[in-house]
Amino acid sequence: MTANPWLAVGGALSAAASLAHLAIILGGPRWYDVFGAGPRMVRLAEQGSPKAALITLGIAAVLAIWAAFAFSGAGLIPRLPLLKLALLAITAVYVVRAVGYIPTLMVTGAPVGTFAWVSSAIVLVYAGVHVLGTLELWRN
């Protein structure tokens, strides 16, 4: 058992999201569309532009780094530098994305579709797990 099972789960979730982004690159324009990347990204992928893949690869890399920090906080890999600060920042980003995406769409007049609701609910789970794990890490 890990020292912090919440962060172990958080790391697994971030790693899964990273792998999903890599799969979207391989899946092509249809996958960009299905996963809610937006019409501009779908168009870029349809045109064969490397920009869509590079942006998605960047997101996958960030999520992989976030997974590593969570795994470090869980005691599954060696302690990374600035661990507590990084986990606070990662957790904050997940919380803001979970609760801020739909209000931002509403304020800008953008449509709030199924993707917005489903992705926000998923990220809310990520945020909750990270909040619990980061709190446990700070207590110890």
N, C-alpha and C positions, 0 to 999 in steps of 0.2 A: 504494500500500500504506500502511496505517496504521502509526503508531508502535507500536501495541500491538494486534495482531490478536486476542488472547484477549479483551480488553475490548470490541473491536468485536463479536465473537460474543456475548459476555455481554450487551451492549446490545441486540442483535437478539433474543436469547432473552427478555429482560425486556420488550421492546416487544411481542413476540408474545404473551406471557402477559397483558400489559395489554389488548391487542386481544381476546384470548380472553374476558377478563372482560366487556368491553363487549358481545361477541357473546352471552354468556350472558344478559345483561340483555334483549337483543332477542329471544333465543330463548325466554324465558319459563320457566315452571315445569319443563317437561320437560328443558330444558338444565341448569337448576340440579341436577336429579336425576342426569342423565347424567354431569355433571362432578363429582359427589360433594359437593355443597354441604351435604348433611345434611338430615334431615327437617324441621327447624325452618325453614330457609331455603326449602325447597321449599314448605312450607305458607304461609309469608309471601308468596311469589310467587304461589301459587294464589289467595290471598285478595286479591291486587292491592295489598298493602301496599307503600308506597314504601320501607319499611325494608330489604327485600331488595336493591332496586336501589341504594339509597344506600350500603349496606355494600359491595356489589360494585363500585360506582363508586369508592368510597374505595380499595379494593384496587387497582383499575385505575390510579388516580392515583398511588399509591405506586410501583407497578411502572413507570409511565411516568417518574417522577422517577429511579428506579434506573437505567432505560435511559439517561437523559440523563447521569447520572454516569459510567456505563460508556463511553458515547460520548465524553465529555469526556476520560476517562483514555486512551481510544484515540487521541485527537488529532483526532477527527472534528468536534467542535464546540469552541468556546472553553472554556478552563479554568474550571471552576466552583469557587466558594469551598469550602474544607475538603475538597478532592477526595480526598486520601489517607485522611483520617479517615472520610469518608463511604463510600468503597469498602471500607475495613476493616469498618465496621459492616454494610454490605449483604452482604458476603461472609460475615460471621459469622452473620447471620440465615439465609442460604441453607444454610450448613453445619449449623446447629442444626436447621433444619426438615428437612433431608435425613436426618440421623441420629437425631433426637430424636422424630419424630412417632410412629413405630411403638412404640418403648418407652413413650411417654406413653400411647398407647391401651391397651397391655398392662397398665400399672400401674393405670389407671383402670377396667379391666374392660370397656372398649368393644371392640366387634368390630374385628378387623383384617382388612378385606376387600381385594378387588382394588384399589380406589381408593387405599388407604393404600400398598400396595406400588408401584403404578405411579407415583403422584404422588411418592413418596419417591425412586424411581429417576430420574424426570425432574429433580427438584430437585437431586439429587446431581450430575447433569451441569451444571446451572446453577452449583452450588457449585464444582465442579472448574474450570470455565472462569474463574470469578471469582477463585479462589485463584491460578491461574496468571497471570492478567492483573494482579492486584493486586501479586503478588510482582515481576513484571516492572516495573511502574510504580515500586515502591519502590527497585528496583535502579538505575533510571535517574534 
